């Protein structure tokens, strides 16, 4: 199909283009309790074609672009009409000029995942068996689950000379834990594994079981006030996304961020743990075909890399690094058990936890938290928390305990002082 697209582009005299081919094979399984309710397989081929139109005015060069999906079933006439329409649309776009990235022509990079030695069904069976091995107590149980084992081969071809391809394999999905007494509650949990890691998945499910039982027993919100809040797991990954977003070349080019290499963004007098973030190359290339390698985003609070796409990097006059999704953060200075010796509010379940990369504010509605007042631990639910990374970053303390998920490898928890919590006594509660 790529050759067919290339021929059509040549006939239309479209000389600047980028083609992304995605071939995917997936197996899906849906469970109600332990019984499989549905199983199916899919095989798909998708193509996205970007066409570019270069122009010049008063000595300044511009480029317009338009992206269209192309389907394997298209005949020659339909394909050319689609590409012709995209080219026409691109003539109305006038961005400052930027070149496409040339990665050269390379051999396909196979997946290094141990899942590649299994069939799609075997990969699902492995993960389902791990999930249901935790379903041993009657008060909390796996209500339902869905699994998706997906193998992909990505290929990027562009007019600058790039022709690269790579393979990925992962198993992802969702499961629901239910506890019937003393209150009927459900909690929803997602997972995404590139490796068959039974120990990590089992630990995640056991935590989910405990949290669901505790949520069923939680009755009221914490008193309104300021707390040392402990965030853990994927919530901590969400907070760390602030720095990744602010350092992005696109944010800097549009003047939404003042980050620059060498800038200390954590502050000069750090009383907590100095922050280091490493961008991890989960795949050999990004979706533009730019080679990915591990890079230090920031070290001890100082920016070391400005990551970004080919376009934004060209505008800033820096090396295009590609776009990253996975981050690694070194563990901190305090064991998690030590964090919990002082009064704290450890929030483990949110209705929707969010990080605003423009303002630095983070927060969400509390579904379950553990409140320690110095004497006893209480289960609380309801209310909300709202903090600012700009206020917290010089005082954050990270755990020596490690947590790993699909997009994060770093400290399990962070303690953040003086976070505002709306609870009992707050207006409207």
C-alpha positions as CSV (number, residue, x, y, z in Angstrom):
1,X,0.0,0.0,0.0
2,X,2.9,2.4,0.7
3,X,4.1,1.9,-2.8
4,X,0.6,2.7,-4.1
5,X,0.6,5.9,-2.0
6,X,4.0,6.9,-3.2
7,X,3.0,6.4,-6.8
8,X,-0.1,8.6,-6.3
9,X,1.9,11.3,-4.7
10,X,4.3,11.3,-7.6
11,X,1.5,11.5,-10.1
12,X,0.1,14.5,-8.2
13,X,3.6,16.2,-8.1
14,X,3.4,16.2,-4.3
15,X,7.1,16.2,-3.4
16,X,7.0,16.7,0.4
17,X,5.1,14.1,2.5
18,X,5.2,11.8,5.4
19,X,3.4,8.4,5.6
20,X,2.8,6.4,8.8
21,X,1.7,2.8,8.5
22,X,0.3,0.9,11.5
23,X,-0.2,-2.8,11.3
24,X,-1.8,-4.3,14.4
25,X,-2.9,-7.7,15.5
26,X,-5.0,-7.9,18.7
27,X,-6.8,-10.5,20.8
28,X,-9.5,-9.3,23.2
29,X,-11.1,-11.1,26.1
30,X,-13.9,-10.0,28.4
31,X,-14.7,-11.6,31.7
32,X,-17.7,-11.5,34.0
33,X,-16.3,-12.8,37.3
34,X,-14.1,-15.7,36.2
35,X,-16.2,-16.6,33.2
36,X,-15.1,-15.5,29.8
37,X,-18.0,-13.6,28.2
38,X,-16.5,-12.7,24.8
39,X,-13.3,-13.4,22.9
40,X,-12.3,-12.0,19.5
41,X,-9.3,-11.2,17.3
42,X,-8.7,-8.3,15.0
43,X,-6.2,-7.5,12.3
44,X,-5.9,-3.9,11.1
45,X,-3.9,-1.7,8.7
46,X,-4.0,2.0,9.1
47,X,-2.3,4.7,7.1
48,X,-2.0,8.4,7.8
49,X,-0.5,10.7,5.1
50,X,0.7,14.2,5.7
51,X,1.3,16.4,2.7
52,X,3.1,19.7,2.8
53,X,3.1,22.8,0.6
54,X,6.0,25.2,0.7
55,X,5.7,28.9,-0.2
56,X,7.7,32.1,0.1
57,X,6.6,35.7,0.6
58,X,8.8,38.8,1.1
59,X,11.8,36.5,1.6
60,X,10.2,34.5,4.3
61,X,9.5,30.8,3.8
62,X,6.3,29.1,4.9
63,X,5.0,25.6,4.9
64,X,1.4,24.3,5.2
65,X,0.4,20.8,6.0
66,X,-2.7,18.6,6.0
67,X,-3.2,15.0,7.4
68,X,-5.6,12.5,6.0
69,X,-6.3,8.8,6.7
70,X,-5.9,6.4,3.8
71,X,-7.5,3.0,3.7
72,X,-6.2,-0.2,2.0
73,X,-9.5,-0.7,0.2
74,X,-9.2,2.6,-1.7
75,X,-8.9,2.4,-5.5
76,X,-6.5,4.6,-7.4
77,X,-9.0,7.3,-8.3
78,X,-10.2,7.6,-4.7
79,X,-6.7,7.7,-3.3
80,X,-5.6,10.4,-5.6
81,X,-8.7,12.5,-4.9
82,X,-8.1,12.2,-1.1
83,X,-4.4,13.3,-1.5
84,X,-5.4,16.1,-3.9
85,X,-7.9,17.4,-1.4
86,X,-5.3,17.3,1.4
87,X,-2.8,19.2,-0.7
88,X,-5.4,21.8,-1.5
89,X,-6.2,22.2,2.2
90,X,-2.5,22.5,3.0
91,X,-2.3,25.6,0.7
92,X,-4.4,27.5,3.2
93,X,-2.0,26.9,6.1
94,X,1.0,29.2,6.6
95,X,3.4,28.1,9.3
96,X,7.0,29.2,9.5
97,X,9.1,26.8,7.4
98,X,10.6,23.7,8.9
99,X,12.1,20.6,7.3
100,X,11.1,17.0,7.8
101,X,13.5,14.8,9.8
102,X,15.8,12.4,8.0
103,X,16.4,9.2,9.9
104,X,17.6,7.4,6.9
105,X,16.6,3.9,5.8
106,X,16.9,1.3,8.6
107,X,16.1,-2.3,9.2
108,X,13.0,-3.0,11.3
109,X,13.7,-3.1,15.0
110,X,11.9,-6.1,16.6
111,X,10.3,-6.0,20.0
112,X,12.5,-7.0,22.9
113,X,9.5,-7.9,25.1
114,X,9.2,-11.4,26.4
115,X,5.6,-11.3,25.3
116,X,6.8,-11.7,21.7
117,X,7.5,-15.4,22.5
118,X,3.9,-15.9,23.3
119,X,0.8,-15.9,21.1
120,X,-1.7,-13.2,21.7
121,X,-4.0,-15.7,23.5
122,X,-1.2,-17.0,25.6
123,X,-0.3,-13.4,26.7
124,X,-3.9,-12.8,27.8
125,X,-4.1,-16.1,29.6
126,X,-1.0,-15.3,31.5
127,X,-2.3,-11.9,32.7
128,X,-5.9,-13.2,33.4
129,X,-4.5,-16.1,35.5
130,X,-2.4,-13.6,37.5
131,X,-5.4,-11.3,38.0
132,X,-7.7,-14.1,39.2
133,X,-5.1,-15.7,41.5
134,X,-5.7,-12.7,43.8
135,X,-9.4,-13.2,43.9
136,X,-9.4,-15.4,47.0
137,X,-11.5,-13.5,49.6
138,X,-15.3,-13.3,49.5
139,X,-15.8,-9.7,50.7
140,X,-13.9,-8.2,47.7
141,X,-13.7,-9.8,44.3
142,X,-13.0,-9.2,40.6
143,X,-16.4,-8.2,39.2
144,X,-15.3,-8.0,35.6
145,X,-12.2,-7.5,33.5
146,X,-11.1,-6.9,29.9
147,X,-7.8,-7.7,28.3
148,X,-6.2,-6.5,25.1
149,X,-3.1,-8.2,23.8
150,X,-1.7,-6.0,20.9
151,X,1.2,-6.5,18.6
152,X,2.0,-3.6,16.3
153,X,4.5,-2.9,13.5
154,X,4.9,0.8,12.9
155,X,6.6,2.2,9.8
156,X,7.4,5.9,8.9
157,X,8.4,6.9,5.4
158,X,8.9,10.6,4.4
159,X,10.3,12.6,1.5
160,X,13.4,13.6,3.5
161,X,14.7,10.0,3.4
162,X,13.3,8.4,6.5
163,X,12.2,4.8,6.2
164,X,12.1,3.2,9.6
165,X,9.9,0.5,11.3
166,X,9.6,-1.1,14.7
167,X,7.6,-3.7,16.5
168,X,5.8,-3.4,19.9
169,X,3.9,-5.9,22.0
170,X,1.9,-5.2,25.1
171,X,-1.1,-6.3,27.2
172,X,-3.4,-3.7,28.6
173,X,-6.9,-3.5,29.9
174,X,-9.1,-2.7,32.9
175,X,-10.6,-4.6,35.9
176,X,-13.3,-3.7,38.4
177,X,-13.1,-4.7,42.0
178,X,-16.4,-4.9,44.0
179,X,-17.0,-5.1,47.7
180,X,-20.6,-5.7,48.9
181,X,-20.4,-4.9,52.6
182,X,-20.9,-2.8,54.6
183,X,-21.5,-0.7,51.5
184,X,-21.7,-1.8,47.9
185,X,-18.8,-0.1,46.1
186,X,-16.8,-0.6,42.9
187,X,-13.3,0.7,42.0
188,X,-11.9,0.7,38.5
189,X,-8.3,0.0,37.7
190,X,-6.3,0.0,34.5
191,X,-3.1,-1.8,33.6
192,X,-0.6,-1.7,30.7
193,X,2.4,-4.1,30.6
194,X,5.1,-4.4,28.0
195,X,6.6,-7.4,29.8
196,X,4.9,-10.4,31.5
197,X,5.5,-9.2,35.0
198,X,3.3,-11.3,37.2
199,X,4.8,-10.1,40.6
200,X,4.1,-6.4,39.8
201,X,0.6,-7.1,38.5
202,X,-0.3,-9.3,41.4
203,X,0.9,-6.6,43.9
204,X,-1.2,-4.0,42.1
205,X,-4.3,-6.2,42.2
206,X,-3.8,-6.9,45.9
207,X,-3.5,-3.2,46.6
208,X,-6.7,-2.7,44.6
209,X,-8.5,-5.3,46.7
210,X,-7.5,-3.7,50.0
211,X,-8.4,-0.2,48.8
212,X,-11.9,-1.4,47.7
213,X,-12.5,-3.0,51.1
214,X,-11.4,0.1,52.8
215,X,-13.5,2.3,50.6
216,X,-16.6,0.2,51.6
217,X,-15.9,1.0,55.2
218,X,-15.0,4.7,54.8
219,X,-18.0,6.9,55.9
220,X,-17.0,10.6,56.0
221,X,-14.6,13.2,54.7
222,X,-11.5,14.5,56.6
223,X,-11.9,17.8,58.4
224,X,-11.1,20.8,56.2
225,X,-7.7,22.2,56.6
226,X,-4.0,21.9,55.5
227,X,-2.3,18.6,55.6
228,X,0.9,16.8,54.8
229,X,-0.5,14.9,51.8
230,X,1.1,11.7,50.6
231,X,0.6,10.9,46.9
232,X,1.6,7.6,45.5
233,X,1.6,5.4,42.4
234,X,0.2,6.8,39.2
235,X,-0.9,10.1,41.0
236,X,2.8,10.8,41.4
237,X,3.4,10.2,37.7
238,X,0.7,12.7,37.0
239,X,2.4,15.4,39.2
240,X,5.8,14.7,37.5
241,X,4.2,15.3,34.1
242,X,4.2,19.0,34.9
243,X,8.0,19.2,34.3
244,X,7.8,17.1,31.1
245,X,5.1,19.4,29.7
246,X,6.8,22.6,30.7
247,X,10.1,21.6,29.2
248,X,8.5,20.6,25.8
249,X,9.8,22.7,22.9
250,X,6.3,23.5,21.8
251,X,5.4,25.1,25.2
252,X,8.6,27.1,25.1
253,X,8.2,28.3,21.5
254,X,4.7,29.5,22.2
255,X,6.0,31.3,25.3
256,X,3.8,29.3,27.7
257,X,7.0,28.2,29.5
258,X,10.3,29.9,30.3
259,X,12.3,26.7,30.7
260,X,15.7,26.6,29.1
261,X,18.8,24.3,29.4
262,X,20.6,25.3,32.6
263,X,17.6,26.9,34.3
264,X,17.0,25.8,37.9
265,X,13.3,25.2,38.0
266,X,13.0,23.6,41.5
267,X,14.4,26.6,43.3
268,X,17.7,27.5,44.9
269,X,17.0,26.4,48.5
270,X,15.6,22.8,48.2
271,X,14.8,21.5,51.7
272,X,13.3,18.2,50.4
273,X,14.7,15.9,47.7
274,X,16.4,17.4,44.6
275,X,14.4,16.3,41.6
276,X,15.9,14.4,38.6
277,X,13.8,13.1,35.7
278,X,15.0,10.9,32.9
279,X,13.1,10.5,29.6
280,X,13.1,6.8,28.8
281,X,13.0,5.4,25.2
282,X,10.2,3.0,25.5
283,X,10.3,2.5,21.6
284,X,13.2,3.0,19.2
285,X,11.5,5.9,17.3
286,X,8.7,8.3,17.9
287,X,5.7,8.7,15.5
288,X,7.8,11.1,13.3
289,X,10.5,8.5,12.9
290,X,13.0,10.4,15.1
291,X,15.3,8.0,16.9
292,X,14.7,7.9,20.7
293,X,17.4,7.3,23.4
294,X,17.4,7.8,27.2
295,X,17.9,11.5,28.0
296,X,18.1,13.4,31.3
297,X,15.3,16.0,31.3
298,X,16.4,17.6,34.6
299,X,19.1,16.8,37.1
300,X,18.9,18.1,40.7
301,X,16.3,20.6,39.6
302,X,18.2,21.9,36.6
303,X,16.9,21.5,33.1
304,X,19.3,19.5,30.9
305,X,17.2,18.7,27.8
306,X,14.5,20.4,25.8
307,X,12.5,17.6,24.2
308,X,10.4,18.2,21.1
309,X,9.3,17.4,17.7
310,X,11.2,18.2,14.5
311,X,9.1,21.2,13.8
312,X,9.4,22.8,17.3
313,X,13.1,22.0,17.6
314,X,13.8,23.6,14.3
315,X,12.0,26.8,15.4
316,X,14.1,26.9,18.6
317,X,17.3,26.0,16.8
318,X,17.9,22.9,18.9
319,X,18.3,19.2,18.3
320,X,15.0,17.4,17.7
321,X,14.9,14.7,20.3
322,X,11.5,13.2,19.5
323,X,8.4,12.9,21.8
324,X,8.7,10.8,25.0
325,X,6.0,9.2,27.1
326,X,7.8,7.2,29.7
327,X,9.8,8.8,32.6
328,X,12.1,7.5,35.3
329,X,12.7,9.3,38.6
330,X,15.4,8.2,41.1
331,X,14.0,7.1,44.4
332,X,14.2,9.5,47.4
333,X,15.6,9.7,50.9
334,X,12.8,8.4,53.2
335,X,11.3,4.9,53.4
336,X,7.6,4.9,53.0
337,X,7.2,3.5,56.5
338,X,9.0,6.5,57.9
339,X,6.8,8.9,56.0
340,X,3.8,7.5,57.9
341,X,5.2,8.1,61.4
342,X,4.1,11.8,61.3
343,X,0.5,13.0,60.8
344,X,-0.5,12.7,57.2
345,X,-3.3,12.3,54.7
346,X,-2.5,9.5,52.2
347,X,-4.8,9.8,49.3
348,X,-5.0,6.5,47.3
349,X,-8.1,6.8,45.2
350,X,-9.4,9.9,43.3
351,X,-12.5,10.3,41.2
352,X,-10.3,12.3,38.8
353,X,-6.8,13.5,39.6
354,X,-5.4,16.2,37.3
355,X,-2.3,18.3,36.9
356,X,-2.6,21.7,35.2
357,X,0.7,22.2,33.3
358,X,-0.1,25.9,32.7
359,X,-0.6,26.9,36.4
360,X,1.1,24.1,38.3
361,X,-2.1,23.3,40.3
362,X,-3.0,19.6,40.9
363,X,-5.9,18.1,42.7
364,X,-9.1,16.0,42.6
365,X,-12.0,14.6,44.4
366,X,-11.1,12.1,47.1
367,X,-12.6,8.6,47.0
368,X,-10.4,7.0,49.6
369,X,-7.6,8.3,51.9
370,X,-5.9,7.2,55.1
371,X,-5.8,10.0,57.8
372,X,-3.3,9.6,60.6
373,X,-3.6,12.2,63.3
374,X,-0.6,11.0,65.4
375,X,-2.6,8.4,67.3
376,X,-4.7,6.4,64.9
377,X,-5.4,5.9,61.2
378,X,-8.9,6.6,59.9
379,X,-10.5,5.8,56.6
380,X,-12.0,8.9,54.9
381,X,-13.9,9.6,51.7
382,X,-15.3,12.7,50.1
383,X,-14.1,16.2,49.8
384,X,-11.2,17.3,47.6
385,X,-7.6,18.4,47.6
386,X,-5.8,21.2,45.7
387,X,-2.1,21.9,45.7
388,X,0.5,23.8,43.7
389,X,3.7,22.2,42.5
390,X,5.3,25.6,42.6
391,X,4.6,25.8,46.4
392,X,5.5,22.2,47.0
393,X,8.6,21.5,44.8
394,X,11.2,22.8,47.3
395,X,9.8,20.7,50.1
396,X,8.8,17.4,48.5
397,X,10.2,14.3,50.0
398,X,10.3,11.0,47.9
399,X,10.2,7.5,49.2
400,X,13.0,5.0,48.9
401,X,10.3,2.5,47.8
402,X,10.0,2.1,44.1
403,X,6.9,1.9,41.9
404,X,6.7,1.0,38.2
405,X,3.9,1.2,35.7
406,X,3.6,1.5,31.9
407,X,4.7,5.2,31.8
408,X,6.6,5.6,35.1
409,X,9.5,4.1,37.0
410,X,10.2,6.0,40.2
411,X,9.5,6.6,43.9
412,X,6.3,5.0,45.2
413,X,5.3,8.0,47.2
414,X,5.9,11.7,47.9
415,X,5.1,13.7,51.0
416,X,3.9,17.3,50.3
417,X,3.4,19.8,53.1
418,X,0.6,22.3,53.6
419,X,-1.8,21.0,51.0
420,X,-5.3,22.4,51.2
421,X,-8.1,19.9,51.7
422,X,-11.8,20.7,51.5
423,X,-13.7,18.4,53.8
424,X,-15.9,18.5,56.9
425,X,-16.4,22.1,57.9
426,X,-15.8,23.4,54.4
427,X,-18.5,25.4,52.7
428,X,-21.0,23.0,51.0
429,X,-19.7,19.9,52.9
